[in-house]
């Protein structure tokens, strides 16, 4: 399992997508395509843990789209 997410400060700065995709790329840096197929990505917005702030469906959908897009660019569309 690969867990990625951003803090409230990063989100408020408008850098959530770049930050999270950078985490993803770093985590998969040395993982082959065959091994990548065996992984699961968990998006957890750190800012939504115990802060009273809540991630909306749109927040999650946007980030999941970006994560899928990044993995597709890294490993091809069948990931």
Biopython code that builds the backbone (N, CA, C, O; Angstrom):
import numpy as np
from Bio.PDB.StructureBuilder import StructureBuilder

atoms = [
    (1, "UNK", "N", (0.838, -1.168, 0.000)),
    (1, "UNK", "CA", (0.000, 0.000, 0.000)),
    (1, "UNK", "C", (0.887, 1.236, 0.000)),
    (1, "UNK", "O", (1.866, 1.323, 0.741)),
    (2, "UNK", "N", (0.524, 2.175, -0.838)),
    (2, "UNK", "CA", (1.219, 3.454, -0.920)),
    (2, "UNK", "C", (0.240, 4.519, -0.438)),
    (2, "UNK", "O", (-0.812, 4.710, -1.049)),
    (3, "UNK", "N", (0.565, 5.206, 0.637)),
    (3, "UNK", "CA", (-0.306, 6.252, 1.182)),
    (3, "UNK", "C", (0.256, 7.623, 0.827)),
    (3, "UNK", "O", (1.441, 7.895, 1.024)),
    (4, "UNK", "N", (-0.614, 8.482, 0.301)),
    (4, "UNK", "CA", (-0.215, 9.834, -0.081)),
    (4, "UNK", "C", (-1.267, 10.820, 0.419)),
    (4, "UNK", "O", (-2.419, 10.450, 0.643)),
    (5, "UNK", "N", (-0.864, 12.064, 0.589)),
    (5, "UNK", "CA", (-1.793, 13.102, 1.020)),
    (5, "UNK", "C", (-1.056, 14.368, 1.402)),
    (5, "UNK", "O", (0.173, 14.398, 1.469)),
    (6, "UNK", "N", (-1.832, 15.416, 1.651)),
    (6, "UNK", "CA", (-1.232, 16.723, 1.913)),
    (6, "UNK", "C", (-1.759, 17.320, 3.212)),
    (6, "UNK", "O", (-2.808, 16.926, 3.722)),
    (7, "UNK", "N", (-1.012, 18.269, 3.723)),
    (7, "UNK", "CA", (-1.425, 19.002, 4.917)),
    (7, "UNK", "C", (-2.371, 20.142, 4.529)),
    (7, "UNK", "O", (-2.499, 20.475, 3.351)),
    (8, "UNK", "N", (-3.021, 20.727, 5.512)),
    (8, "UNK", "CA", (-3.926, 21.853, 5.262)),
    (8, "UNK", "C", (-3.165, 23.043, 4.680)),
    (8, "UNK", "O", (-3.666, 23.727, 3.787)),
    (9, "UNK", "N", (-1.966, 23.287, 5.181)),
    (9, "UNK", "CA", (-1.159, 24.394, 4.674)),
    (9, "UNK", "C", (-0.880, 24.237, 3.183)),
    (9, "UNK", "O", (-1.020, 25.189, 2.415)),
    (10, "UNK", "N", (-0.487, 23.041, 2.781)),
    (10, "UNK", "CA", (-0.204, 22.778, 1.362)),
    (10, "UNK", "C", (-1.472, 22.936, 0.533)),
    (10, "UNK", "O", (-1.420, 23.493, -0.564)),
    (11, "UNK", "N", (-2.596, 22.463, 1.028)),
    (11, "UNK", "CA", (-3.867, 22.599, 0.308)),
    (11, "UNK", "C", (-4.235, 24.067, 0.145)),
    (11, "UNK", "O", (-4.623, 24.495, -0.942)),
    (12, "UNK", "N", (-4.115, 24.843, 1.225)),
    (12, "UNK", "CA", (-4.471, 26.267, 1.157)),
    (12, "UNK", "C", (-3.561, 27.035, 0.210)),
    (12, "UNK", "O", (-3.972, 28.044, -0.363)),
    (13, "UNK", "N", (-2.326, 26.566, 0.042)),
    (13, "UNK", "CA", (-1.389, 27.203, -0.889)),
    (13, "UNK", "C", (-1.671, 26.815, -2.340)),
    (13, "UNK", "O", (-1.026, 27.327, -3.255)),
    (14, "UNK", "N", (-2.631, 25.913, -2.553)),
    (14, "UNK", "CA", (-2.963, 25.470, -3.908)),
    (14, "UNK", "C", (-1.964, 24.491, -4.491)),
    (14, "UNK", "O", (-1.865, 24.350, -5.710)),
    (15, "UNK", "N", (-1.221, 23.814, -3.622)),
    (15, "UNK", "CA", (-0.164, 22.914, -4.071)),
    (15, "UNK", "C", (-0.479, 21.448, -3.800)),
    (15, "UNK", "O", (0.412, 20.601, -3.876)),
    (16, "UNK", "N", (-1.738, 21.136, -3.485)),
    (16, "UNK", "CA", (-2.104, 19.776, -3.084)),
    (16, "UNK", "C", (-1.815, 18.741, -4.165)),
    (16, "UNK", "O", (-1.236, 17.692, -3.884)),
    (17, "UNK", "N", (-2.213, 19.030, -5.387)),
    (17, "UNK", "CA", (-2.022, 18.052, -6.463)),
    (17, "UNK", "C", (-0.544, 17.817, -6.724)),
    (17, "UNK", "O", (-0.101, 16.670, -6.766)),
    (18, "UNK", "N", (0.221, 18.879, -6.897)),
    (18, "UNK", "CA", (1.656, 18.714, -7.159)),
    (18, "UNK", "C", (2.350, 17.983, -6.020)),
    (18, "UNK", "O", (3.192, 17.118, -6.257)),
    (19, "UNK", "N", (2.005, 18.323, -4.800)),
    (19, "UNK", "CA", (2.617, 17.685, -3.632)),
    (19, "UNK", "C", (2.305, 16.186, -3.599)),
    (19, "UNK", "O", (3.198, 15.357, -3.420)),
    (20, "UNK", "N", (1.038, 15.858, -3.772)),
    (20, "UNK", "CA", (0.612, 14.461, -3.674)),
    (20, "UNK", "C", (1.156, 13.628, -4.824)),
    (20, "UNK", "O", (1.590, 12.496, -4.612)),
    (21, "UNK", "N", (1.140, 14.162, -6.026)),
    (21, "UNK", "CA", (1.696, 13.441, -7.169)),
    (21, "UNK", "C", (3.210, 13.266, -7.000)),
    (21, "UNK", "O", (3.757, 12.238, -7.398)),
    (22, "UNK", "N", (3.879, 14.237, -6.427)),
    (22, "UNK", "CA", (5.314, 14.101, -6.146)),
    (22, "UNK", "C", (5.574, 12.973, -5.153)),
    (22, "UNK", "O", (6.523, 12.207, -5.313)),
    (23, "UNK", "N", (4.734, 12.872, -4.131)),
    (23, "UNK", "CA", (4.850, 11.756, -3.177)),
    (23, "UNK", "C", (4.682, 10.426, -3.909)),
    (23, "UNK", "O", (5.449, 9.488, -3.696)),
    (24, "UNK", "N", (3.680, 10.359, -4.763)),
    (24, "UNK", "CA", (3.395, 9.148, -5.518)),
    (24, "UNK", "C", (4.590, 8.747, -6.382)),
    (24, "UNK", "O", (5.013, 7.591, -6.375)),
    (25, "UNK", "N", (5.124, 9.708, -7.120)),
    (25, "UNK", "CA", (6.270, 9.421, -7.991)),
    (25, "UNK", "C", (7.477, 8.958, -7.196)),
    (25, "UNK", "O", (8.188, 8.048, -7.622)),
    (26, "UNK", "N", (7.715, 9.571, -6.054)),
    (26, "UNK", "CA", (8.843, 9.165, -5.214)),
    (26, "UNK", "C", (8.640, 7.747, -4.690)),
    (26, "UNK", "O", (9.586, 6.960, -4.643)),
    (27, "UNK", "N", (7.428, 7.423, -4.302)),
    (27, "UNK", "CA", (7.138, 6.092, -3.772)),
    (27, "UNK", "C", (7.305, 5.007, -4.834)),
    (27, "UNK", "O", (7.754, 3.901, -4.532)),
    (28, "UNK", "N", (6.947, 5.323, -6.065)),
    (28, "UNK", "CA", (7.016, 4.343, -7.151)),
    (28, "UNK", "C", (8.335, 4.390, -7.923)),
    (28, "UNK", "O", (8.514, 3.653, -8.892)),
    (29, "UNK", "N", (9.231, 5.231, -7.506)),
    (29, "UNK", "CA", (10.487, 5.451, -8.232)),
    (29, "UNK", "C", (11.203, 4.156, -8.606)),
    (29, "UNK", "O", (11.658, 4.010, -9.741)),
    (30, "UNK", "N", (11.307, 3.233, -7.685)),
    (30, "UNK", "CA", (12.059, 2.005, -7.966)),
    (30, "UNK", "C", (11.155, 0.770, -8.043)),
    (30, "UNK", "O", (11.624, -0.357, -7.887)),
    (31, "UNK", "N", (9.867, 0.986, -8.281)),
    (31, "UNK", "CA", (8.935, -0.127, -8.387)),
    (31, "UNK", "C", (8.688, -0.422, -9.862)),
    (31, "UNK", "O", (8.314, 0.461, -10.634)),
    (32, "UNK", "N", (8.902, -1.668, -10.235)),
    (32, "UNK", "CA", (8.684, -2.070, -11.626)),
    (32, "UNK", "C", (7.191, -2.086, -11.934)),
    (32, "UNK", "O", (6.356, -2.064, -11.029)),
    (33, "UNK", "N", (6.873, -2.124, -13.215)),
    (33, "UNK", "CA", (5.471, -2.152, -13.629)),
    (33, "UNK", "C", (4.765, -3.392, -13.092)),
    (33, "UNK", "O", (3.612, -3.314, -12.668)),
    (34, "UNK", "N", (5.445, -4.531, -13.105)),
    (34, "UNK", "CA", (4.835, -5.757, -12.578)),
    (34, "UNK", "C", (4.527, -5.639, -11.091)),
    (34, "UNK", "O", (3.457, -6.051, -10.643)),
    (35, "UNK", "N", (5.449, -5.086, -10.335)),
    (35, "UNK", "CA", (5.226, -4.903, -8.894)),
    (35, "UNK", "C", (4.193, -3.816, -8.624)),
    (35, "UNK", "O", (3.434, -3.906, -7.659)),
    (36, "UNK", "N", (4.160, -2.795, -9.465)),
    (36, "UNK", "CA", (3.197, -1.706, -9.283)),
    (36, "UNK", "C", (1.772, -2.232, -9.370)),
    (36, "UNK", "O", (0.884, -1.730, -8.682)),
    (37, "UNK", "N", (1.547, -3.233, -10.204)),
    (37, "UNK", "CA", (0.209, -3.809, -10.344)),
    (37, "UNK", "C", (-0.273, -4.458, -9.050)),
    (37, "UNK", "O", (-1.472, -4.664, -8.862)),
    (38, "UNK", "N", (0.657, -4.776, -8.167)),
    (38, "UNK", "CA", (0.312, -5.426, -6.902)),
    (38, "UNK", "C", (0.065, -4.417, -5.779)),
    (38, "UNK", "O", (-0.236, -4.811, -4.653)),
    (39, "UNK", "N", (0.186, -3.140, -6.069)),
    (39, "UNK", "CA", (0.041, -2.122, -5.035)),
    (39, "UNK", "C", (-1.347, -1.489, -5.053)),
    (39, "UNK", "O", (-2.100, -1.594, -6.020)),
    (40, "UNK", "N", (-1.643, -0.835, -3.949)),
    (40, "UNK", "CA", (-2.866, -0.060, -3.801)),
    (40, "UNK", "C", (-2.458, 1.322, -3.320)),
    (40, "UNK", "O", (-1.600, 1.450, -2.447)),
    (41, "UNK", "N", (-3.068, 2.357, -3.882)),
    (41, "UNK", "CA", (-2.786, 3.725, -3.451)),
    (41, "UNK", "C", (-3.918, 4.193, -2.551)),
    (41, "UNK", "O", (-5.093, 4.088, -2.902)),
    (42, "UNK", "N", (-3.548, 4.709, -1.390)),
    (42, "UNK", "CA", (-4.524, 5.278, -0.462)),
    (42, "UNK", "C", (-4.297, 6.787, -0.395)),
    (42, "UNK", "O", (-3.226, 7.246, 0.001)),
    (43, "UNK", "N", (-5.304, 7.540, -0.783)),
    (43, "UNK", "CA", (-5.226, 8.996, -0.651)),
    (43, "UNK", "C", (-5.841, 9.385, 0.676)),
    (43, "UNK", "O", (-7.019, 9.122, 0.919)),
    (44, "UNK", "N", (-5.060, 10.003, 1.526)),
    (44, "UNK", "CA", (-5.532, 10.460, 2.829)),
    (44, "UNK", "C", (-5.146, 11.912, 3.015)),
    (44, "UNK", "O", (-3.988, 12.210, 3.308)),
    (45, "UNK", "N", (-6.102, 12.829, 2.850)),
    (45, "UNK", "CA", (-5.787, 14.235, 3.084)),
    (45, "UNK", "C", (-5.527, 14.452, 4.572)),
    (45, "UNK", "O", (-6.455, 14.426, 5.380)),
    (46, "UNK", "N", (-4.282, 14.661, 4.924)),
    (46, "UNK", "CA", (-3.877, 14.801, 6.322)),
    (46, "UNK", "C", (-4.671, 15.901, 7.012)),
    (46, "UNK", "O", (-4.957, 15.809, 8.206)),
    (47, "UNK", "N", (-5.021, 16.928, 6.273)),
    (47, "UNK", "CA", (-5.745, 18.056, 6.835)),
    (47, "UNK", "C", (-7.144, 17.676, 7.307)),
    (47, "UNK", "O", (-7.751, 18.419, 8.078)),
    (48, "UNK", "N", (-7.665, 16.541, 6.865)),
    (48, "UNK", "CA", (-9.013, 16.125, 7.251)),
    (48, "UNK", "C", (-9.021, 15.208, 8.474)),
    (48, "UNK", "O", (-10.075, 14.704, 8.862)),
    (49, "UNK", "N", (-7.867, 14.992, 9.075)),
    (49, "UNK", "CA", (-7.778, 14.117, 10.243)),
    (49, "UNK", "C", (-7.779, 14.976, 11.500)),
    (49, "UNK", "O", (-6.794, 15.651, 11.799)),
    (50, "UNK", "N", (-8.860, 14.948, 12.218)),
    (50, "UNK", "CA", (-8.958, 15.621, 13.502)),
    (50, "UNK", "C", (-8.954, 17.134, 13.479)),
    (50, "UNK", "O", (-8.754, 17.766, 14.516)),
    (51, "UNK", "N", (-9.172, 17.733, 12.307)),
    (51, "UNK", "CA", (-9.137, 19.196, 12.223)),
    (51, "UNK", "C", (-10.531, 19.810, 12.183)),
    (51, "UNK", "O", (-10.688, 21.019, 12.350)),
    (52, "UNK", "N", (-11.533, 18.978, 11.962)),
    (52, "UNK", "CA", (-12.868, 19.499, 11.769)),
    (52, "UNK", "C", (-13.149, 19.824, 10.313)),
    (52, "UNK", "O", (-14.300, 20.036, 9.934)),
    (53, "UNK", "N", (-12.109, 19.864, 9.498)),
    (53, "UNK", "CA", (-12.246, 20.066, 8.054)),
    (53, "UNK", "C", (-12.628, 18.724, 7.427)),
    (53, "UNK", "O", (-12.170, 17.675, 7.881)),
    (54, "UNK", "N", (-13.445, 18.752, 6.409)),
    (54, "UNK", "CA", (-13.901, 17.524, 5.776)),
    (54, "UNK", "C", (-13.589, 17.567, 4.282)),
    (54, "UNK", "O", (-13.861, 18.560, 3.606)),
    (55, "UNK", "N", (-13.019, 16.485, 3.782)),
    (55, "UNK", "CA", (-12.774, 16.375, 2.349)),
    (55, "UNK", "C", (-14.102, 16.085, 1.657)),
    (55, "UNK", "O", (-14.846, 15.199, 2.077)),
    (56, "UNK", "N", (-14.392, 16.824, 0.613)),
    (56, "UNK", "CA", (-15.632, 16.605, -0.135)),
    (56, "UNK", "C", (-15.428, 15.499, -1.165)),
    (56, "UNK", "O", (-14.301, 15.091, -1.446)),
    (57, "UNK", "N", (-16.528, 15.026, -1.718)),
    (57, "UNK", "CA", (-16.439, 14.052, -2.806)),
    (57, "UNK", "C", (-15.628, 14.623, -3.966)),
    (57, "UNK", "O", (-14.831, 13.918, -4.586)),
    (58, "UNK", "N", (-15.839, 15.906, -4.251)),
    (58, "UNK", "CA", (-15.100, 16.554, -5.338)),
    (58, "UNK", "C", (-13.603, 16.589, -5.051)),
    (58, "UNK", "O", (-12.797, 16.381, -5.958)),
    (59, "UNK", "N", (-13.221, 16.850, -3.799)),
    (59, "UNK", "CA", (-11.801, 16.839, -3.415)),
    (59, "UNK", "C", (-11.184, 15.473, -3.709)),
    (59, "UNK", "O", (-10.122, 15.373, -4.322)),
    (60, "UNK", "N", (-11.869, 14.431, -3.261)),
    (60, "UNK", "CA", (-11.361, 13.072, -3.449)),
    (60, "UNK", "C", (-11.332, 12.676, -4.919)),
    (60, "UNK", "O", (-10.355, 12.087, -5.383)),
    (61, "UNK", "N", (-12.384, 12.992, -5.649)),
    (61, "UNK", "CA", (-12.440, 12.649, -7.069)),
    (61, "UNK", "C", (-11.335, 13.343, -7.864)),
    (61, "UNK", "O", (-10.706, 12.738, -8.732)),
    (62, "UNK", "N", (-11.111, 14.611, -7.557)),
    (62, "UNK", "CA", (-10.059, 15.357, -8.249)),
    (62, "UNK", "C", (-8.696, 14.716, -8.007)),
    (62, "UNK", "O", (-7.919, 14.530, -8.943)),
    (63, "UNK", "N", (-8.406, 14.381, -6.754)),
    (63, "UNK", "CA", (-7.104, 13.803, -6.446)),
    (63, "UNK", "C", (-6.974, 12.393, -7.018)),
    (63, "UNK", "O", (-5.907, 12.020, -7.506)),
    (64, "UNK", "N", (-8.039, 11.614, -6.964)),
    (64, "UNK", "CA", (-7.982, 10.267, -7.539)),
    (64, "UNK", "C", (-7.723, 10.329, -9.044)),
    (64, "UNK", "O", (-6.980, 9.508, -9.583)),
    (65, "UNK", "N", (-8.333, 11.296, -9.718)),
    (65, "UNK", "CA", (-8.080, 11.478, -11.148)),
    (65, "UNK", "C", (-6.603, 11.773, -11.391)),
    (65, "UNK", "O", (-5.991, 11.195, -12.289)),
    (66, "UNK", "N", (-6.039, 12.661, -10.601)),
    (66, "UNK", "CA", (-4.627, 13.032, -10.768)),
    (66, "UNK", "C", (-3.707, 11.854, -10.467)),
    (66, "UNK", "O", (-2.700, 11.665, -11.150)),
    (67, "UNK", "N", (-4.039, 11.069, -9.462)),
    (67, "UNK", "CA", (-3.243, 9.881, -9.121)),
    (67, "UNK", "C", (-3.305, 8.872, -10.259)),
    (67, "UNK", "O", (-2.276, 8.336, -10.671)),
    (68, "UNK", "N", (-4.493, 8.611, -10.765)),
    (68, "UNK", "CA", (-4.637, 7.673, -11.895)),
    (68, "UNK", "C", (-3.875, 8.169, -13.119)),
    (68, "UNK", "O", (-3.215, 7.390, -13.806)),
    (69, "UNK", "N", (-3.970, 9.455, -13.385)),
    (69, "UNK", "CA", (-3.265, 10.031, -14.536)),
    (69, "UNK", "C", (-1.760, 9.870, -14.401)),
    (69, "UNK", "O", (-1.080, 9.518, -15.365)),
    (70, "UNK", "N", (-1.241, 10.125, -13.210)),
    (70, "UNK", "CA", (0.198, 9.994, -12.978)),
    (70, "UNK", "C", (0.641, 8.547, -13.154)),
    (70, "UNK", "O", (1.663, 8.280, -13.786)),
    (71, "UNK", "N", (-0.127, 7.613, -12.597)),
    (71, "UNK", "CA", (0.233, 6.196, -12.741)),
    (71, "UNK", "C", (0.154, 5.761, -14.201)),
    (71, "UNK", "O", (0.975, 4.968, -14.660)),
    (72, "UNK", "N", (-0.813, 6.267, -14.915)),
    (72, "UNK", "CA", (-0.944, 5.940, -16.328)),
    (72, "UNK", "C", (0.266, 6.434, -17.115)),
    (72, "UNK", "O", (0.775, 5.727, -17.985)),
    (73, "UNK", "N", (0.718, 7.626, -16.814)),
    (73, "UNK", "CA", (1.908, 8.174, -17.489)),
    (73, "UNK", "C", (3.152, 7.367, -17.135)),
    (73, "UNK", "O", (4.037, 7.184, -17.971)),
    (74, "UNK", "N", (3.220, 6.891, -15.909)),
    (74, "UNK", "CA", (4.398, 6.142, -15.454)),
    (74, "UNK", "C", (4.423, 4.707, -15.984)),
    (74, "UNK", "O", (5.481, 4.196, -16.350)),
    (75, "UNK", "N", (3.247, 4.058, -16.024)),
    (75, "UNK", "CA", (3.199, 2.633, -16.293)),
    (75, "UNK", "C", (2.323, 2.234, -17.480)),
    (75, "UNK", "O", (2.297, 1.063, -17.857)),
    (76, "UNK", "N", (1.624, 3.163, -18.057)),
    (76, "UNK", "CA", (0.713, 2.822, -19.158)),
    (76, "UNK", "C", (-0.724, 2.757, -18.652)),
    (76, "UNK", "O", (-0.978, 2.765, -17.447)),
    (77, "UNK", "N", (-1.632, 2.693, -19.575)),
    (77, "UNK", "CA", (-3.056, 2.760, -19.247)),
    (77, "UNK", "C", (-3.620, 1.536, -18.559)),
    (77, "UNK", "O", (-4.707, 1.608, -17.986)),
    (78, "UNK", "N", (-2.925, 0.421, -18.596)),
    (78, "UNK", "CA", (-3.489, -0.793, -17.993)),
    (78, "UNK", "C", (-3.283, -0.874, -16.489)),
    (78, "UNK", "O", (-3.685, -1.864, -15.877)),
    (79, "UNK", "N", (-2.678, 0.123, -15.877)),
    (79, "UNK", "CA", (-2.447, 0.136, -14.418)),
    (79, "UNK", "C", (-3.714, 0.424, -13.720)),
    (79, "UNK", "O", (-3.743, 0.481, -12.491)),
]
sb = StructureBuilder()
sb.init_structure("model")
sb.init_model(0)
sb.init_chain("A")
sb.init_seg("    ")
for serial, (resi, resn, name, xyz) in enumerate(atoms, 1):
    if name == "N":
        sb.init_residue(resn, " ", resi, " ")
    sb.init_atom(name, np.array(xyz, "f"), 0.0, 1.0, " ", f" {name:<3s}", serial, name[0])
structure = sb.get_structure()
